[in-house]
Amino acid sequence: MKINEVEQQVGVTKKNIRFYEQQGLLHPKRNKENGYREYDEADVECLKKIKLLRKLSLPIEEIRKIQSGELLLTDSLRRQIIVLERERTNLTETSALCHMMLEDNSLYQTLSPDKYLERMIEMEEKGTKFKNVSEDTIRKKRGSILAAVVFILLMFALVGMLVWTYTQDPIPNLLFGLFMLVPIVTVCAVIIALIQRIKELEGGEEDAASKY
C-alpha cells in the first residue's frame, strides 16, 4: 500500500512516517520497478506500535532499543512511569505557582516577577523542574555539531598526512588525487548529514498527539 493509505489507516501523518523511517524505526520495502516505498501489514502494525509508545512519551531512542531487543518494553515502561510521576509532581507544583499568582490578582502591567522567580528557585532547589522545550533540541544540536567537527578534523589530519607522505615519497599524481578525494568527499558527506540532522531536529517529528 501507498503512504497515503497508511496515513489514513493508522492516523499518522506522512511527515511522521518519513521521520520514523529516517530514524530507523520503520523499514518499508521499495518497488524494484519505480523505487517507490510499498508498505505492508507488518509496517502498519509496526507504525501502530510506534504511535502507541510515542503517545506514552517514550523517546525515539528507547523505541529503537526495544525494537532491536536491547531493551525490554517492561523495563522501559517502568522507567517511564517514574518519569511521568515526576512530571506530575512538577505540574502540580507549577499549578500551585499559577494559583498563587492568580490569588495575588497579578496583572501583567503591575507584575513583580522577582517574587515569583525567587519562589521558582526555591521550588527548583527542592526538585521541581519547569518546562524548557528547547533544551533537549539544543543539546542534540551541540552533540551533532561536536561529532561532525571532530570527524572533519580527523579527515584534515589524514589529508595532511597524505600530503606529507607524498612529499617524502611521491606517487603518480592520479593515484595521489584519488587518495585525496576520499577524505574530501567524506567531509562533504558529513557536512550534508549535519545540515540534514539540524533540519530534522528543528522540524522533525510533529509532537501534537492528534498528528501521530
PALONU-226599 format. One record per residue (C-alpha): residue number from 1; residue in one letter; x, y, z. Coordinates in Angstrom, 3 decimals. Last residue first. Layout:
// residues N
<r><n>NUM</n><res>A</res><px>X</px><py>Y</py><pz>Z</pz></r>
...
This chain:
// residues 212
<r><n>212</n><res>Y</res><px>0.648</px><py>10.986</py><pz>15.482</pz></r>
<r><n>211</n><res>K</res><px>-0.948</px><py>14.286</py><pz>14.437</pz></r>
<r><n>210</n><res>S</res><px>-3.568</px><py>14.386</py><pz>17.204</pz></r>
<r><n>209</n><res>A</res><px>-0.831</px><py>13.919</py><pz>19.778</pz></r>
<r><n>208</n><res>A</res><px>0.885</px><py>17.148</py><pz>18.651</pz></r>
<r><n>207</n><res>D</res><px>4.624</px><py>16.488</py><pz>18.593</pz></r>
<r><n>206</n><res>E</res><px>5.285</px><py>16.589</py><pz>14.879</pz></r>
<r><n>205</n><res>E</res><px>8.535</px><py>14.744</py><pz>14.341</pz></r>
<r><n>204</n><res>G</res><px>11.301</px><py>16.676</py><pz>12.696</pz></r>
<r><n>203</n><res>G</res><px>11.375</px><py>20.413</py><pz>12.168</pz></r>
<r><n>202</n><res>E</res><px>14.296</px><py>21.821</py><pz>14.086</pz></r>
<r><n>201</n><res>L</res><px>15.863</px><py>18.480</py><pz>14.935</pz></r>
<r><n>200</n><res>E</res><px>15.491</px><py>17.243</py><pz>11.361</pz></r>
<r><n>199</n><res>K</res><px>16.896</px><py>20.466</py><pz>9.940</pz></r>
<r><n>198</n><res>I</res><px>19.901</px><py>20.055</py><pz>12.246</pz></r>
<r><n>197</n><res>R</res><px>20.316</px><py>16.437</py><pz>11.147</pz></r>
<r><n>196</n><res>Q</res><px>20.055</px><py>17.359</py><pz>7.465</pz></r>
<r><n>195</n><res>I</res><px>22.762</px><py>20.009</py><pz>7.882</pz></r>
<r><n>194</n><res>L</res><px>24.960</px><py>17.519</py><pz>9.730</pz></r>
<r><n>193</n><res>A</res><px>24.467</px><py>14.883</py><pz>7.021</pz></r>
<r><n>192</n><res>I</res><px>25.493</px><py>17.408</py><pz>4.347</pz></r>
<r><n>191</n><res>I</res><px>28.584</px><py>18.362</py><pz>6.366</pz></r>
<r><n>190</n><res>V</res><px>29.480</px><py>14.698</py><pz>6.894</pz></r>
<r><n>189</n><res>A</res><px>29.093</px><py>13.949</py><pz>3.177</pz></r>
<r><n>188</n><res>C</res><px>31.334</px><py>16.889</py><pz>2.256</pz></r>
<r><n>187</n><res>V</res><px>33.970</px><py>15.680</py><pz>4.743</pz></r>
<r><n>186</n><res>T</res><px>33.800</px><py>12.167</py><pz>3.260</pz></r>
<r><n>185</n><res>V</res><px>34.194</px><py>13.502</py><pz>-0.270</pz></r>
<r><n>184</n><res>I</res><px>37.340</px><py>15.363</py><pz>0.794</pz></r>
<r><n>183</n><res>P</res><px>38.638</px><py>12.364</py><pz>2.762</pz></r>
<r><n>182</n><res>V</res><px>38.334</px><py>10.060</py><pz>-0.302</pz></r>
<r><n>181</n><res>L</res><px>39.425</px><py>12.555</py><pz>-2.981</pz></r>
<r><n>180</n><res>M</res><px>42.913</px><py>12.861</py><pz>-1.576</pz></r>
<r><n>179</n><res>F</res><px>43.659</px><py>9.173</py><pz>-2.213</pz></r>
<r><n>178</n><res>L</res><px>42.248</px><py>9.516</py><pz>-5.733</pz></r>
<r><n>177</n><res>G</res><px>44.408</px><py>12.574</py><pz>-6.370</pz></r>
<r><n>176</n><res>F</res><px>47.502</px><py>10.718</py><pz>-5.150</pz></r>
<r><n>175</n><res>L</res><px>46.740</px><py>7.881</py><pz>-7.564</pz></r>
<r><n>174</n><res>L</res><px>46.358</px><py>10.315</py><pz>-10.442</pz></r>
<r><n>173</n><res>N</res><px>49.514</px><py>12.185</py><pz>-9.457</pz></r>
<r><n>172</n><res>P</res><px>51.622</px><py>9.034</py><pz>-9.507</pz></r>
<r><n>171</n><res>I</res><px>53.421</px><py>8.540</py><pz>-6.168</pz></r>
<r><n>170</n><res>P</res><px>55.961</px><py>10.785</py><pz>-4.475</pz></r>
<r><n>169</n><res>D</res><px>57.817</px><py>9.512</py><pz>-1.389</pz></r>
<r><n>168</n><res>Q</res><px>58.567</px><py>12.294</py><pz>1.080</pz></r>
<r><n>167</n><res>T</res><px>56.353</px><py>14.975</py><pz>-0.464</pz></r>
<r><n>166</n><res>Y</res><px>53.561</px><py>12.441</py><pz>-0.994</pz></r>
<r><n>165</n><res>T</res><px>53.784</px><py>11.236</py><pz>2.618</pz></r>
<r><n>164</n><res>W</res><px>53.450</px><py>14.823</py><pz>3.846</pz></r>
<r><n>163</n><res>V</res><px>50.419</px><py>15.394</py><pz>1.608</pz></r>
<r><n>162</n><res>L</res><px>48.809</px><py>12.150</py><pz>2.777</pz></r>
<r><n>161</n><res>M</res><px>49.429</px><py>13.017</py><pz>6.418</pz></r>
<r><n>160</n><res>G</res><px>47.905</px><py>16.452</py><pz>5.987</pz></r>
<r><n>159</n><res>V</res><px>44.847</px><py>14.938</py><pz>4.308</pz></r>
<r><n>158</n><res>L</res><px>44.509</px><py>12.466</py><pz>7.209</pz></r>
<r><n>157</n><res>A</res><px>44.701</px><py>15.335</py><pz>9.695</pz></r>
<r><n>156</n><res>F</res><px>42.006</px><py>17.112</py><pz>7.706</pz></r>
<r><n>155</n><res>M</res><px>39.879</px><py>13.961</py><pz>7.936</pz></r>
<r><n>154</n><res>L</res><px>40.402</px><py>13.815</py><pz>11.708</pz></r>
<r><n>153</n><res>L</res><px>39.379</px><py>17.457</py><pz>11.962</pz></r>
<r><n>152</n><res>I</res><px>36.210</px><py>16.657</py><pz>9.991</pz></r>
<r><n>151</n><res>F</res><px>35.375</px><py>13.819</py><pz>12.414</pz></r>
<r><n>150</n><res>V</res><px>35.834</px><py>16.032</py><pz>15.471</pz></r>
<r><n>149</n><res>V</res><px>33.740</px><py>18.801</py><pz>13.896</pz></r>
<r><n>148</n><res>A</res><px>30.937</px><py>16.386</py><pz>12.988</pz></r>
<r><n>147</n><res>A</res><px>30.798</px><py>14.915</py><pz>16.499</pz></r>
<r><n>146</n><res>L</res><px>30.715</px><py>18.402</py><pz>18.022</pz></r>
<r><n>145</n><res>I</res><px>27.961</px><py>19.540</py><pz>15.661</pz></r>
<r><n>144</n><res>S</res><px>25.803</px><py>16.501</py><pz>16.413</pz></r>
<r><n>143</n><res>G</res><px>26.268</px><py>16.838</py><pz>20.170</pz></r>
<r><n>142</n><res>R</res><px>25.545</px><py>20.572</py><pz>20.104</pz></r>
<r><n>141</n><res>K</res><px>22.382</px><py>20.007</py><pz>18.083</pz></r>
<r><n>140</n><res>K</res><px>21.233</px><py>17.276</py><pz>20.471</pz></r>
<r><n>139</n><res>R</res><px>21.724</px><py>19.555</py><pz>23.479</pz></r>
<r><n>138</n><res>I</res><px>19.867</px><py>22.410</py><pz>21.766</pz></r>
<r><n>137</n><res>T</res><px>16.950</px><py>20.113</py><pz>20.934</pz></r>
<r><n>136</n><res>D</res><px>16.745</px><py>18.876</py><pz>24.522</pz></r>
<r><n>135</n><res>E</res><px>16.766</px><py>22.395</py><pz>25.971</pz></r>
<r><n>134</n><res>S</res><px>14.215</px><py>23.880</py><pz>23.571</pz></r>
<r><n>133</n><res>V</res><px>11.030</px><py>22.853</py><pz>25.371</pz></r>
<r><n>132</n><res>N</res><px>12.125</px><py>24.018</py><pz>28.807</pz></r>
<r><n>131</n><res>K</res><px>9.364</px><py>23.189</py><pz>31.263</pz></r>
<r><n>130</n><res>F</res><px>9.974</px><py>23.847</py><pz>34.934</pz></r>
<r><n>129</n><res>K</res><px>11.699</px><py>21.241</py><pz>37.052</pz></r>
<r><n>128</n><res>T</res><px>10.783</px><py>20.859</py><pz>40.714</pz></r>
<r><n>127</n><res>G</res><px>13.443</px><py>19.159</py><pz>42.799</pz></r>
<r><n>126</n><res>K</res><px>13.506</px><py>21.056</py><pz>46.088</pz></r>
<r><n>125</n><res>E</res><px>16.093</px><py>23.516</py><pz>44.759</pz></r>
<r><n>124</n><res>E</res><px>13.787</px><py>24.039</py><pz>41.791</pz></r>
<r><n>123</n><res>M</res><px>10.952</px><py>25.048</py><pz>44.123</pz></r>
<r><n>122</n><res>E</res><px>13.124</px><py>27.610</py><pz>45.904</pz></r>
<r><n>121</n><res>I</res><px>14.298</px><py>28.981</py><pz>42.541</pz></r>
<r><n>120</n><res>M</res><px>10.684</px><py>29.194</py><pz>41.374</pz></r>
<r><n>119</n><res>R</res><px>9.741</px><py>31.143</py><pz>44.505</pz></r>
<r><n>118</n><res>E</res><px>12.557</px><py>33.583</py><pz>43.739</pz></r>
<r><n>117</n><res>L</res><px>11.189</px><py>33.880</py><pz>40.203</pz></r>
<r><n>116</n><res>Y</res><px>7.756</px><py>34.507</py><pz>41.678</pz></r>
<r><n>115</n><res>K</res><px>8.815</px><py>37.433</py><pz>43.839</pz></r>
<r><n>114</n><res>D</res><px>11.184</px><py>38.804</py><pz>41.214</pz></r>
<r><n>113</n><res>P</res><px>8.445</px><py>38.901</py><pz>38.560</pz></r>
<r><n>112</n><res>S</res><px>6.521</px><py>41.863</py><pz>40.026</pz></r>
<r><n>111</n><res>L</res><px>3.501</px><py>42.163</py><pz>37.746</pz></r>
<r><n>110</n><res>T</res><px>1.969</px><py>45.642</py><pz>37.530</pz></r>
<r><n>109</n><res>Q</res><px>1.366</px><py>45.748</py><pz>33.759</pz></r>
<r><n>108</n><res>Y</res><px>0.938</px><py>41.978</py><pz>33.508</pz></r>
<r><n>107</n><res>L</res><px>-1.753</px><py>41.876</py><pz>36.177</pz></r>
<r><n>106</n><res>S</res><px>-1.450</px><py>39.584</py><pz>39.184</pz></r>
<r><n>105</n><res>N</res><px>-4.577</px><py>39.140</py><pz>41.310</pz></r>
<r><n>104</n><res>D</res><px>-2.392</px><py>37.772</py><pz>44.116</pz></r>
<r><n>103</n><res>E</res><px>-4.740</px><py>34.773</py><pz>44.151</pz></r>
<r><n>102</n><res>L</res><px>-3.966</px><py>34.255</py><pz>40.456</pz></r>
<r><n>101</n><res>M</res><px>-0.224</px><py>34.427</py><pz>41.045</pz></r>
<r><n>100</n><res>M</res><px>-0.518</px><py>31.852</py><pz>43.818</pz></r>
<r><n>99</n><res>H</res><px>-2.754</px><py>29.685</py><pz>41.660</pz></r>
<r><n>98</n><res>C</res><px>-0.097</px><py>29.734</py><pz>38.912</pz></r>
<r><n>97</n><res>L</res><px>2.521</px><py>28.721</py><pz>41.488</pz></r>
<r><n>96</n><res>A</res><px>0.324</px><py>25.830</py><pz>42.623</pz></r>
<r><n>95</n><res>S</res><px>-0.091</px><py>24.732</py><pz>39.006</pz></r>
<r><n>94</n><res>T</res><px>3.688</px><py>24.645</py><pz>38.625</pz></r>
<r><n>93</n><res>E</res><px>3.938</px><py>22.482</py><pz>41.747</pz></r>
<r><n>92</n><res>T</res><px>1.278</px><py>20.105</py><pz>40.480</pz></r>
<r><n>91</n><res>L</res><px>2.889</px><py>20.018</py><pz>37.030</pz></r>
<r><n>90</n><res>N</res><px>6.270</px><py>19.172</py><pz>38.561</pz></r>
<r><n>89</n><res>T</res><px>4.703</px><py>16.397</py><pz>40.627</pz></r>
<r><n>88</n><res>R</res><px>3.020</px><py>15.050</py><pz>37.522</pz></r>
<r><n>87</n><res>E</res><px>6.343</px><py>15.220</py><pz>35.679</pz></r>
<r><n>86</n><res>R</res><px>7.987</px><py>13.140</py><pz>38.404</pz></r>
<r><n>85</n><res>E</res><px>5.189</px><py>10.591</py><pz>38.172</pz></r>
<r><n>84</n><res>L</res><px>5.633</px><py>10.598</py><pz>34.387</pz></r>
<r><n>83</n><res>V</res><px>9.366</px><py>9.914</py><pz>34.660</pz></r>
<r><n>82</n><res>I</res><px>8.844</px><py>7.108</py><pz>37.194</pz></r>
<r><n>81</n><res>I</res><px>6.152</px><py>5.560</py><pz>34.991</pz></r>
<r><n>80</n><res>Q</res><px>8.502</px><py>5.859</py><pz>32.027</pz></r>
<r><n>79</n><res>R</res><px>11.173</px><py>3.825</py><pz>33.802</pz></r>
<r><n>78</n><res>R</res><px>8.673</px><py>1.039</py><pz>34.481</pz></r>
<r><n>77</n><res>L</res><px>7.520</px><py>1.244</py><pz>30.855</pz></r>
<r><n>76</n><res>S</res><px>11.104</px><py>0.957</py><pz>29.562</pz></r>
<r><n>75</n><res>D</res><px>11.763</px><py>-2.086</py><pz>31.727</pz></r>
<r><n>74</n><res>T</res><px>8.547</px><py>-3.732</py><pz>30.513</pz></r>
<r><n>73</n><res>L</res><px>9.400</px><py>-2.975</py><pz>26.873</pz></r>
<r><n>72</n><res>L</res><px>12.712</px><py>-4.790</py><pz>27.280</pz></r>
<r><n>71</n><res>L</res><px>15.813</px><py>-3.025</py><pz>25.960</pz></r>
<r><n>70</n><res>E</res><px>18.467</px><py>-4.247</py><pz>23.513</pz></r>
<r><n>69</n><res>G</res><px>15.847</px><py>-6.298</py><pz>21.700</pz></r>
<r><n>68</n><res>S</res><px>16.322</px><py>-4.335</py><pz>18.486</pz></r>
<r><n>67</n><res>Q</res><px>12.771</px><py>-2.981</py><pz>18.562</pz></r>
<r><n>66</n><res>I</res><px>13.093</px><py>-2.033</py><pz>22.240</pz></r>
<r><n>65</n><res>K</res><px>16.373</px><py>-0.224</py><pz>21.536</pz></r>
<r><n>64</n><res>R</res><px>14.762</px><py>1.797</py><pz>18.723</pz></r>
<r><n>63</n><res>I</res><px>11.791</px><py>2.589</py><pz>20.966</pz></r>
<r><n>62</n><res>E</res><px>14.241</px><py>3.817</py><pz>23.601</pz></r>
<r><n>61</n><res>E</res><px>15.994</px><py>6.101</py><pz>21.103</pz></r>
<r><n>60</n><res>I</res><px>12.683</px><py>7.579</py><pz>19.931</pz></r>
<r><n>59</n><res>P</res><px>11.788</px><py>8.564</py><pz>23.488</pz></r>
<r><n>58</n><res>L</res><px>8.681</px><py>7.090</py><pz>25.167</pz></r>
<r><n>57</n><res>S</res><px>6.040</px><py>9.794</py><pz>25.577</pz></r>
<r><n>56</n><res>L</res><px>3.099</px><py>7.390</py><pz>26.056</pz></r>
<r><n>55</n><res>K</res><px>1.737</px><py>8.765</py><pz>22.772</pz></r>
<r><n>54</n><res>R</res><px>5.146</px><py>7.852</py><pz>21.332</pz></r>
<r><n>53</n><res>L</res><px>4.688</px><py>4.260</py><pz>22.519</pz></r>
<r><n>52</n><res>L</res><px>1.259</px><py>3.922</py><pz>20.923</pz></r>
<r><n>51</n><res>K</res><px>2.286</px><py>5.560</py><pz>17.636</pz></r>
<r><n>50</n><res>I</res><px>5.382</px><py>3.348</py><pz>17.432</pz></r>
<r><n>49</n><res>K</res><px>3.228</px><py>0.261</py><pz>17.994</pz></r>
<r><n>48</n><res>K</res><px>0.785</px><py>1.421</py><pz>15.326</pz></r>
<r><n>47</n><res>L</res><px>3.690</px><py>2.015</py><pz>12.945</pz></r>
<r><n>46</n><res>C</res><px>4.941</px><py>-1.529</py><pz>13.474</pz></r>
<r><n>45</n><res>E</res><px>1.458</px><py>-2.916</py><pz>12.761</pz></r>
<r><n>44</n><res>V</res><px>1.238</px><py>-0.851</py><pz>9.570</pz></r>
<r><n>43</n><res>D</res><px>4.711</px><py>-1.969</py><pz>8.511</pz></r>
<r><n>42</n><res>A</res><px>3.749</px><py>-5.610</py><pz>9.115</pz></r>
<r><n>41</n><res>E</res><px>0.562</px><py>-5.064</py><pz>7.102</pz></r>
<r><n>40</n><res>D</res><px>2.569</px><py>-3.964</py><pz>4.064</pz></r>
<r><n>39</n><res>Y</res><px>4.024</px><py>-0.678</py><pz>2.906</pz></r>
<r><n>38</n><res>E</res><px>5.481</px><py>-0.096</py><pz>-0.563</pz></r>
<r><n>37</n><res>R</res><px>8.015</px><py>2.683</py><pz>-0.987</pz></r>
<r><n>36</n><res>Y</res><px>8.552</px><py>3.823</py><pz>-4.561</pz></r>
<r><n>35</n><res>G</res><px>11.684</px><py>2.745</py><pz>-6.446</pz></r>
<r><n>34</n><res>N</res><px>9.822</px><py>2.501</py><pz>-9.774</pz></r>
<r><n>33</n><res>E</res><px>10.481</px><py>-1.078</py><pz>-10.922</pz></r>
<r><n>32</n><res>K</res><px>12.066</px><py>-2.574</py><pz>-7.817</pz></r>
<r><n>31</n><res>N</res><px>9.213</px><py>-1.352</py><pz>-5.599</pz></r>
<r><n>30</n><res>R</res><px>10.751</px><py>-0.469</py><pz>-2.282</pz></r>
<r><n>29</n><res>K</res><px>10.235</px><py>-2.278</py><pz>1.006</pz></r>
<r><n>28</n><res>P</res><px>9.248</px><py>-0.414</py><pz>4.136</pz></r>
<r><n>27</n><res>H</res><px>11.694</px><py>-0.291</py><pz>7.070</pz></r>
<r><n>26</n><res>L</res><px>10.298</px><py>1.626</py><pz>10.060</pz></r>
<r><n>25</n><res>L</res><px>12.158</px><py>2.538</py><pz>13.242</pz></r>
<r><n>24</n><res>G</res><px>15.401</px><py>3.524</py><pz>11.503</pz></r>
<r><n>23</n><res>Q</res><px>15.199</px><py>7.198</py><pz>12.441</pz></r>
<r><n>22</n><res>Q</res><px>14.793</px><py>8.191</py><pz>8.804</pz></r>
<r><n>21</n><res>E</res><px>11.877</px><py>5.758</py><pz>8.529</pz></r>
<r><n>20</n><res>Y</res><px>10.322</px><py>7.249</py><pz>11.659</pz></r>
<r><n>19</n><res>F</res><px>10.609</px><py>10.724</py><pz>10.121</pz></r>
<r><n>18</n><res>R</res><px>9.048</px><py>9.503</py><pz>6.876</pz></r>
<r><n>17</n><res>I</res><px>6.033</px><py>8.213</py><pz>8.780</pz></r>
<r><n>16</n><res>N</res><px>5.983</px><py>11.402</py><pz>10.856</pz></r>
<r><n>15</n><res>K</res><px>5.771</px><py>13.638</py><pz>7.788</pz></r>
<r><n>14</n><res>K</res><px>3.196</px><py>11.347</py><pz>6.175</pz></r>
<r><n>13</n><res>T</res><px>0.982</px><py>11.966</py><pz>9.201</pz></r>
<r><n>12</n><res>V</res><px>-0.063</px><py>9.116</py><pz>11.498</pz></r>
<r><n>11</n><res>G</res><px>-3.723</px><py>8.110</py><pz>11.721</pz></r>
<r><n>10</n><res>V</res><px>-3.009</px><py>4.410</py><pz>11.190</pz></r>
<r><n>9</n><res>Q</res><px>-5.300</px><py>3.655</py><pz>8.244</pz></r>
<r><n>8</n><res>Q</res><px>-5.417</px><py>7.126</py><pz>6.728</pz></r>
<r><n>7</n><res>E</res><px>-1.646</px><py>7.665</py><pz>6.849</pz></r>
<r><n>6</n><res>V</res><px>-1.034</px><py>4.099</py><pz>5.658</pz></r>
<r><n>5</n><res>E</res><px>-3.268</px><py>4.686</py><pz>2.637</pz></r>
<r><n>4</n><res>N</res><px>-1.455</px><py>7.921</py><pz>1.810</pz></r>
<r><n>3</n><res>I</res><px>1.898</px><py>6.132</py><pz>2.163</pz></r>
<r><n>2</n><res>K</res><px>0.999</px><py>3.626</py><pz>-0.527</pz></r>
<r><n>1</n><res>M</res><px>0.000</px><py>0.000</py><pz>0.000</pz></r>
